[in-house]
Amino acid sequence: MADKKSVLGLFQDPDRAADAMDGLKEAGFELGTFDVLTGTPYPEGAFGEYVPQHRLFRFPAFGAIIGFTLAVVFTAATQLAYPVISGGKPVLALFAMLVIVYELTMLSAVVATVVGIIFESRLPNLNPGAYDTRITEGWIGVVVSTTSDKAGSAEHVLKRAGALEVKMA
């Protein structure tokens, strides 16, 4: 199996970076294997890049469902295990349970949201790939994650689009 390579093309002109993105699509590179790195704010999709769909909204929903279920089970089990019968009232005091159910539901939703943010941000990134500090100075980088046998093709596409410099990592 071929090892992974990261190819970075540096551009100063946004139009040339967009041309590189189009060239990579035409060369057969899959969407999601190449991306734009820039320190300058550009509108989303300005370079024709692939915008992945996030699933962050699912994490707090599942966390809240799990927290609600655990809270109901914990409070009901506690009241049934240690029944306190006073004045003929029911053993399960629902209004006393509401506070605990609410708090555990919110706690679980918040914790699941933090986990979801870390997961959706793909952190920690153990293989960051190629990078150049000039990107923070206004240059535009087009980075391609590919195998070593297709790295030459990616380099050729980036140079043909007008990359001022191409780096590999």
Order of alpha helices (4+ residues) and beta strands (2+ residues): beta-alpha-beta-alpha-alpha-beta-alpha-beta
